[in-house]
Amino acid sequence: MKIAVIGCGYLGAVHAAAMASLGYETIGIDIDEAKIERLRRGEPPFFEPGLPELLRAGVDAGTLRFTADVAEAAGSDVVFVAVGTPQRAGSDAADLTYVDAAIASLLPHLAPGTLVAGKSTVPVGTAQRLAELIAPTGATLAWNPEFLREGFAVEDTLAPDRLVYGVADGDEASVAALDAVYAAILARGTERLVMSFATAELVKVSANAFLATKISFINAMAELSETVGADVTQLADAIGLDARIGRRFLNAGLGFGGGCLPKDIRAFQARATELGHEQTLGFLREVDQINLRRRDRMVELIDGELARVGGDRVALLGLAFKPNSDDVRDSPAIDVARRLQEQGRVVTCYDPEAGETALRSVPTLTIAASVEEAIRGADVLALGTEWQEFRDLDPVAVAAQTEARVIVDGRNTLDAKRWAAAGFKVIGLGRPDTAPASGALASEPSA
C-alpha cells in the first residue's frame, strides 16, 4: 500500500512516520523546503518523544520519504490531509486556507479509487464541501480525525483509544480502505466507529470543547477557593472520585494553551453562530475567559510578591504550553512572561526544550541554559510548565543557589510542604499559601 501525507507539521510528520512504521510506502509532502530537508535527514522540526527514532527508522529503511512536490502523491492508495487550521486573523473562525490549498493542489493528481482522508480539525460542513470538489476525479473522501496529545503523539497514533471514520452514506469502499490502513491497530481490539461526515467533524471539536470546559470548571473553582480559603487540589481529588466526573483534566492552574484547544473552541463557537446557534455554545466564551483569567491571576500573584520583597527579578521555569513538548503556541507561561516584561520586570526563563521556539515567538525573552542560571539573582521563582525536571528539584539545593524565598506554583505540581520545609513560601493557584517552616533555611540561603 502506498500512502501520502499532505502537511508535515506536528500532526502530519507523526502520522507519516507512524504509517511507515506499519510497513507502508509513505511519502510526506510539505511546501516548506527547510522542513522537508530536516525530515529527509530523519530530524523532526519539533520536539516530540519517540518521534526521532520512528523517523530515522523509516528513512533508513526506505519506507519513508519527504518531498515538496505534491505531484508525487499520484498513485497513492490513500492520501491523508494533515495541514493546519489556525484561527483566522481578525476572527474566531478557523482559517481553511491550507486545507483548501491542499485539496486544490491534489485534484490534478487524484484518480478513481484513491481515498483522500482528512485529518485536520475543521468546522462541521467542510468535509461535504470537499467531497463534492473531489468527486469529479473519481476519488472519494473520508474524514478521519486525530486525537493526539502532544508529548504522547506517537503512542496515540499507533495505539489510539478509538478510530473514527466519517464517510458518505453507503461508502463501504472507504471504510474498507481505512480498515486496511489500520489493520494492525484494529487487530489489537481498538474501537472503530463509522459515522457521517458531520458527526466525525463534531466528534473532534466537541471532544476538545468538553476537555476545555472541564479544565475551566476546575479553574473557576480555584477562583472561589482563593476567596474562601479552600484547597482546589483537595476539592478536585474528592469530586474526581465520582466515576461520573473522573479526576483527569481536573488540575487547576495556569490553564490550557497550545495549538488546539484555544483556537478550536473559538472556531466551534464561530461555526455555531454561522449555523444560527449562537446561544448553543455561548458557554464556551466563559470557558475561554476563565482560562485567560488564570494568567491574569498568576501575574497578580507574582507582582504582589515582588512588591512584598522589594524586588523586580523573576525566574520563570517552563515556557512550553505543556511538558514533553517545545510548542509555545498560546502558551500561558509565555503570556505571563510577556506581561511581566511589559510591566518592567526582569524575567529570566528556562525550559528543557522550548527555549529556542519561545525566543522565536518572543524575541525579547531572556533564556537561561539551566535552572541554576535562571534562578540566580531572582527575587521570586515561578513555575509555568510542569516538566518532571522541575517537579524533581531539591528545594534545599535551590535554596542554596538563590536568595529568593517564594515560589509561585502555576501548575500546583510541587510538594508544597517539602518546599516550605526548605524555607520557601509556596503560592498555588486556588490553594492556601504554604508558609516556610520555622527554623528552615530562609535565613541561611547558602547553607
C-alpha positions as CSV (number, residue, x, y, z in Angstrom):
1,M,0.0,0.0,0.0
2,K,1.2,3.5,-0.9
3,I,0.3,6.3,1.4
4,A,0.8,10.1,1.1
5,V,0.5,12.7,3.9
6,I,0.0,16.3,2.9
7,G,1.3,18.6,5.6
8,C,4.4,17.7,7.6
9,G,3.8,19.8,10.7
10,Y,3.1,18.3,14.1
11,L,0.2,16.1,13.0
12,G,1.5,15.1,9.6
13,A,5.1,14.3,10.4
14,V,4.0,12.0,13.2
15,H,1.3,10.3,11.1
16,A,3.7,9.8,8.2
17,A,6.4,8.2,10.4
18,A,3.7,6.0,12.0
19,M,2.4,4.8,8.7
20,A,5.9,3.9,7.6
21,S,6.5,2.0,10.8
22,L,3.5,-0.1,9.9
23,G,5.3,-1.1,6.7
24,Y,3.6,1.1,4.2
25,E,5.5,3.0,1.4
26,T,4.9,6.5,2.8
27,I,5.7,10.0,1.4
28,G,5.3,13.2,3.4
29,I,4.6,16.4,1.4
30,D,5.0,19.9,2.6
31,I,5.7,23.3,0.9
32,D,8.3,24.2,3.5
33,E,11.6,23.2,1.9
34,A,13.6,23.7,5.1
35,K,11.3,21.4,7.0
36,I,11.5,18.8,4.3
37,E,15.3,18.8,4.3
38,R,15.3,18.2,8.1
39,L,12.8,15.4,7.8
40,R,14.8,13.8,5.0
41,R,17.7,13.5,7.5
42,G,15.3,11.9,10.0
43,E,15.2,15.0,12.1
44,P,11.8,16.2,13.3
45,P,11.3,20.0,13.2
46,F,9.9,20.0,16.7
47,F,10.3,18.1,20.0
48,E,8.2,15.0,20.4
49,P,9.3,12.0,22.5
50,G,9.8,8.9,20.3
51,L,9.5,10.6,17.0
52,P,13.2,10.9,16.1
53,E,13.6,7.2,16.4
54,L,10.5,6.5,14.4
55,L,11.5,8.9,11.7
56,R,15.1,7.6,11.3
57,A,13.9,4.1,11.2
58,G,11.5,4.9,8.3
59,V,14.1,7.0,6.4
60,D,16.8,4.4,6.9
61,A,14.5,1.5,5.8
62,G,13.5,3.4,2.7
63,T,9.8,3.2,3.6
64,L,9.6,6.9,4.4
65,R,10.4,9.8,2.0
66,F,9.7,13.5,2.1
67,T,9.2,16.0,-0.8
68,A,7.8,19.4,-1.6
69,D,6.3,18.2,-4.9
70,V,2.6,17.3,-4.5
71,A,2.7,15.5,-7.8
72,E,4.4,12.7,-6.0
73,A,1.1,11.9,-4.3
74,A,-0.1,10.5,-7.6
75,G,-0.6,6.7,-7.5
76,S,-1.2,6.7,-3.7
77,D,-3.9,4.4,-2.4
78,V,-4.7,6.8,0.5
79,V,-3.8,10.5,0.8
80,F,-4.1,11.9,4.3
81,V,-4.6,15.7,4.6
82,A,-3.0,16.9,7.8
83,V,-2.5,20.6,7.4
84,G,-3.2,23.3,10.0
85,T,-6.4,25.2,10.6
86,P,-5.3,28.2,12.6
87,Q,-7.6,30.9,13.9
88,R,-8.4,33.3,11.1
89,A,-6.9,36.8,11.5
90,G,-9.4,39.2,13.0
91,S,-11.9,36.5,13.7
92,D,-12.6,33.5,15.9
93,A,-13.3,31.3,12.9
94,A,-11.0,28.6,11.6
95,D,-8.8,29.6,8.6
96,L,-9.3,26.9,6.0
97,T,-6.8,28.3,3.6
98,Y,-4.3,25.5,4.0
99,V,-7.0,22.8,3.7
100,D,-8.4,24.3,0.6
101,A,-5.0,24.8,-0.9
102,A,-4.0,21.2,-0.2
103,I,-7.2,19.8,-1.9
104,A,-6.8,22.2,-4.9
105,S,-3.1,21.0,-5.4
106,L,-4.2,17.4,-5.1
107,L,-7.0,17.5,-7.6
108,P,-4.9,17.1,-10.7
109,H,-3.1,14.0,-9.2
110,L,-6.2,12.1,-8.0
111,A,-7.5,9.0,-9.8
112,P,-10.6,6.8,-9.4
113,G,-10.2,4.5,-6.4
114,T,-7.9,6.9,-4.4
115,L,-9.1,7.7,-0.9
116,V,-8.5,11.2,0.5
117,A,-8.7,11.1,4.2
118,G,-8.9,14.4,6.1
119,K,-7.3,14.6,9.5
120,S,-7.3,18.3,10.0
121,T,-9.7,19.8,12.6
122,V,-12.3,21.6,10.6
123,P,-15.7,23.3,11.0
124,V,-18.7,21.0,10.5
125,G,-19.8,21.0,6.9
126,T,-16.3,21.2,5.5
127,A,-16.0,17.5,4.5
128,Q,-19.2,17.5,2.5
129,R,-18.0,20.6,0.6
130,L,-14.6,19.0,-0.1
131,A,-16.1,15.7,-1.1
132,E,-18.1,17.5,-3.8
133,L,-14.9,19.1,-5.1
134,I,-13.1,15.7,-5.3
135,A,-16.0,13.7,-6.8
136,P,-15.3,14.5,-10.5
137,T,-11.8,12.9,-10.2
138,G,-13.3,9.6,-9.2
139,A,-11.5,9.7,-5.9
140,T,-13.5,9.6,-2.6
141,L,-13.3,11.4,0.7
142,A,-13.4,10.2,4.3
143,W,-12.9,12.2,7.5
144,N,-10.6,10.5,10.0
145,P,-10.0,13.0,12.8
146,E,-6.9,12.7,15.1
147,F,-6.9,12.8,18.9
148,L,-3.3,13.3,19.6
149,R,-1.8,14.6,22.8
150,E,1.4,16.5,22.4
151,G,4.1,14.6,24.3
152,F,2.3,11.3,23.6
153,A,1.7,11.7,19.8
154,V,3.5,8.5,18.7
155,E,1.7,6.4,21.2
156,D,-1.7,8.0,20.4
157,T,-1.2,7.4,16.7
158,L,-0.1,3.7,17.0
159,A,-2.3,2.8,19.9
160,P,-5.3,5.1,19.8
161,D,-8.3,4.7,22.1
162,R,-10.6,4.9,19.1
163,L,-10.6,5.3,15.3
164,V,-13.3,7.5,13.8
165,Y,-14.3,7.2,10.1
166,G,-16.6,9.9,8.7
167,V,-17.9,8.7,5.3
168,A,-20.6,9.3,2.8
169,D,-23.7,7.2,3.2
170,G,-23.1,3.7,1.9
171,D,-19.4,4.2,1.2
172,E,-18.1,0.8,2.2
173,A,-15.1,1.1,-0.1
174,S,-13.7,4.0,2.0
175,V,-14.3,2.1,5.2
176,A,-12.5,-1.0,3.8
177,A,-9.6,1.2,2.7
178,L,-9.2,2.7,6.2
179,D,-9.6,-0.7,7.8
180,A,-6.7,-1.9,5.6
181,V,-4.5,1.1,6.7
182,Y,-5.2,0.5,10.3
183,A,-5.3,-3.3,10.2
184,A,-2.5,-3.8,12.8
185,I,-4.1,-1.3,15.1
186,L,-7.6,-2.8,14.8
187,A,-6.2,-6.3,15.3
188,R,-5.3,-5.2,18.9
189,G,-9.0,-4.5,19.6
190,T,-9.1,-0.8,19.1
191,E,-12.7,0.6,18.9
192,R,-13.7,1.7,15.4
193,L,-16.6,4.0,14.8
194,V,-18.2,4.7,11.4
195,M,-20.4,7.7,11.0
196,S,-21.4,10.6,8.7
197,F,-19.0,13.4,7.7
198,A,-20.8,15.9,10.0
199,T,-20.7,13.6,13.0
200,A,-17.0,12.9,12.6
201,E,-16.2,16.6,12.4
202,L,-18.3,17.2,15.5
203,V,-16.6,14.4,17.4
204,K,-13.2,16.2,17.2
205,V,-14.4,19.7,18.1
206,S,-16.8,18.6,20.8
207,A,-14.2,16.5,22.5
208,N,-11.9,19.5,22.6
209,A,-14.7,21.7,23.8
210,F,-15.5,19.2,26.6
211,L,-11.9,19.0,27.8
212,A,-11.5,22.7,27.7
213,T,-14.8,23.1,29.7
214,K,-13.6,20.6,32.3
215,I,-10.3,22.4,32.8
216,S,-12.0,25.8,33.1
217,F,-14.6,24.4,35.5
218,I,-11.9,23.4,38.0
219,N,-10.1,26.8,37.4
220,A,-13.4,28.5,38.2
221,M,-13.5,26.5,41.5
222,A,-9.9,27.7,42.0
223,E,-11.1,31.3,41.8
224,L,-13.7,30.6,44.5
225,S,-11.2,28.6,46.6
226,E,-8.9,31.5,46.8
227,T,-11.7,33.7,48.1
228,V,-12.9,31.3,50.8
229,G,-9.6,29.7,51.8
230,A,-10.3,26.3,50.3
231,D,-7.8,24.0,48.6
232,V,-8.8,23.3,44.9
233,T,-6.5,20.3,44.6
234,Q,-8.2,18.5,47.5
235,L,-11.5,19.6,46.0
236,A,-10.6,18.0,42.7
237,D,-9.4,14.8,44.4
238,A,-12.8,14.5,46.1
239,I,-15.1,15.2,43.2
240,G,-12.8,13.2,40.8
241,L,-13.5,10.0,42.7
242,D,-17.1,10.3,41.4
243,A,-17.0,7.9,38.4
244,R,-19.3,10.3,36.5
245,I,-16.7,13.0,36.7
246,G,-13.3,11.5,36.9
247,R,-10.0,13.0,38.0
248,R,-8.3,13.6,34.6
249,F,-8.3,17.2,33.4
250,L,-9.2,18.5,36.8
251,N,-5.9,20.0,37.6
252,A,-6.3,23.7,38.4
253,G,-3.5,26.1,37.5
254,L,-2.5,28.3,34.6
255,G,-5.0,26.7,32.3
256,F,-4.7,25.3,28.8
257,G,-2.9,26.6,25.7
258,G,-1.3,25.1,22.6
259,G,-2.4,25.0,19.0
260,C,-5.6,23.1,19.5
261,L,-7.9,23.8,22.5
262,P,-8.0,27.6,22.5
263,K,-8.5,28.1,18.7
264,D,-10.8,25.1,18.4
265,I,-13.3,26.2,21.0
266,R,-13.3,29.7,19.4
267,A,-13.8,28.2,15.9
268,F,-16.6,25.9,17.3
269,Q,-18.4,29.0,18.7
270,A,-18.0,30.8,15.4
271,R,-19.3,27.9,13.4
272,A,-22.3,27.5,15.7
273,T,-23.1,31.2,15.2
274,E,-22.9,30.8,11.4
275,L,-25.4,28.0,11.7
276,G,-27.8,30.1,13.8
277,H,-26.9,28.6,17.2
278,E,-25.0,31.5,18.8
279,Q,-26.5,30.7,22.2
280,T,-26.0,27.0,22.0
281,L,-22.3,27.3,22.5
282,G,-22.3,30.6,24.3
283,F,-20.9,29.0,27.4
284,L,-17.6,28.4,25.6
285,R,-16.9,32.1,25.7
286,E,-16.9,31.9,29.5
287,V,-14.7,28.8,29.3
288,D,-12.2,30.8,27.3
289,Q,-12.4,33.8,29.6
290,I,-11.9,31.7,32.8
291,N,-8.9,30.2,31.1
292,L,-7.4,33.6,30.3
293,R,-8.1,34.9,33.8
294,R,-5.8,32.4,35.3
295,R,-2.9,34.1,33.5
296,D,-4.0,37.4,34.9
297,R,-4.0,35.8,38.4
298,M,-0.5,34.4,38.0
299,V,0.8,37.9,37.1
300,E,-1.0,39.4,40.1
301,L,0.5,36.9,42.5
302,I,4.0,37.4,41.2
303,D,3.6,41.2,41.2
304,G,2.3,41.0,44.8
305,E,5.3,39.0,46.0
306,L,7.8,41.3,44.2
307,A,6.2,44.3,45.9
308,R,6.4,42.5,49.3
309,V,10.1,41.6,49.0
310,G,11.0,44.9,47.2
311,G,12.4,43.3,44.0
312,D,11.7,43.0,40.3
313,R,13.6,39.9,39.1
314,V,11.6,36.8,38.3
315,A,12.8,33.3,37.4
316,L,10.2,31.6,35.2
317,L,10.6,27.8,35.0
318,G,8.8,26.5,31.9
319,L,7.7,28.1,28.6
320,A,6.1,25.3,26.6
321,F,2.3,25.1,26.9
322,K,2.7,21.6,28.4
323,P,5.6,19.3,29.4
324,N,7.2,17.0,26.9
325,S,6.8,19.5,24.1
326,D,8.5,22.5,22.7
327,D,5.2,24.0,21.5
328,V,4.7,27.6,22.7
329,R,1.6,28.4,20.7
330,D,-0.8,30.3,23.0
331,S,1.4,29.2,26.0
332,P,0.1,30.5,29.3
333,A,3.7,30.7,30.6
334,I,4.8,32.7,27.6
335,D,1.9,35.1,28.1
336,V,2.9,35.5,31.8
337,A,6.5,36.2,30.8
338,R,5.4,38.8,28.2
339,R,3.1,40.6,30.6
340,L,5.7,40.8,33.3
341,Q,8.2,42.2,30.9
342,E,5.7,44.8,29.8
343,Q,5.4,45.9,33.4
344,G,9.2,46.4,33.6
345,R,10.0,43.2,35.4
346,V,13.3,41.4,34.7
347,V,12.3,37.9,33.7
348,T,14.8,35.1,33.1
349,C,13.2,31.9,31.7
350,Y,14.3,28.3,31.4
351,D,12.6,25.4,29.6
352,P,14.2,22.0,28.9
353,E,13.1,22.0,25.3
354,A,11.2,25.2,24.4
355,G,13.8,27.9,24.8
356,E,14.5,28.3,21.0
357,T,10.9,28.2,20.0
358,A,10.0,30.6,22.7
359,L,12.7,33.1,21.6
360,R,11.4,32.9,18.0
361,S,7.9,33.7,19.3
362,V,9.0,36.5,21.7
363,P,12.5,37.7,20.8
364,T,12.7,39.9,24.0
365,L,12.8,36.9,26.3
366,T,15.9,36.2,28.3
367,I,16.5,32.4,28.1
368,A,18.8,30.7,30.6
369,A,20.6,27.5,29.8
370,S,19.7,25.8,33.1
371,V,17.6,26.1,36.2
372,E,20.6,27.3,38.2
373,E,21.3,30.1,35.7
374,A,17.6,31.1,35.7
375,I,17.2,31.4,39.5
376,R,20.5,33.1,40.2
377,G,19.7,36.6,41.4
378,A,15.9,36.1,41.3
379,D,13.6,37.7,43.8
380,V,10.6,35.4,43.0
381,L,10.6,32.0,41.4
382,A,7.6,30.9,39.3
383,L,6.6,27.6,37.8
384,G,4.9,27.9,34.4
385,T,5.1,24.3,33.0
386,E,5.1,21.1,35.0
387,W,8.2,19.5,33.5
388,Q,9.4,16.5,35.5
389,E,12.7,18.2,35.9
390,F,11.1,20.9,37.9
391,R,8.9,18.5,39.9
392,D,12.1,16.7,40.9
393,L,14.0,19.8,42.0
394,D,15.5,19.6,45.5
395,P,14.3,22.7,47.3
396,V,17.2,22.6,49.7
397,A,19.6,22.7,46.8
398,V,17.6,25.5,45.2
399,A,17.7,27.5,48.4
400,A,21.5,27.3,48.3
401,Q,21.5,28.8,44.8
402,T,19.2,31.8,45.1
403,E,18.2,34.5,47.6
404,A,14.6,34.1,46.6
405,R,12.3,32.6,49.2
406,V,9.0,32.5,47.4
407,I,7.8,30.3,44.6
408,V,4.5,30.8,42.7
409,D,3.5,27.4,41.5
410,G,1.3,28.0,38.4
411,R,0.6,24.3,38.0
412,N,0.0,23.1,41.6
413,T,2.6,20.4,41.0
414,L,5.3,21.0,43.6
415,D,5.4,19.3,47.0
416,A,4.5,22.5,49.0
417,K,5.3,21.0,52.4
418,R,8.8,20.0,51.2
419,W,9.5,23.4,49.7
420,A,8.2,25.1,52.9
421,A,10.5,23.0,55.0
422,A,13.4,24.3,52.9
423,G,12.4,27.9,53.7
424,F,10.1,28.8,50.8
425,K,6.7,30.5,50.8
426,V,4.7,28.4,48.3
427,I,1.8,30.0,46.5
428,G,-0.5,27.9,44.4
429,L,-3.5,28.9,42.2
430,G,-6.6,28.1,44.2
431,R,-4.7,26.8,47.2
432,P,-3.9,28.4,50.6
433,D,-0.3,29.7,50.8
434,T,2.2,27.3,52.4
435,A,4.4,29.3,54.8
436,P,8.1,28.5,55.5
437,A,8.6,26.1,58.4
438,S,10.0,27.8,61.4
439,G,13.8,27.2,61.6
440,A,14.0,26.4,57.9
441,L,16.7,27.7,55.6
442,A,15.2,31.1,55.0
443,S,17.9,33.0,56.8
444,E,20.7,30.7,55.6
445,P,20.5,30.6,51.8
446,S,24.0,29.3,51.3
447,A,23.9,26.6,54.0
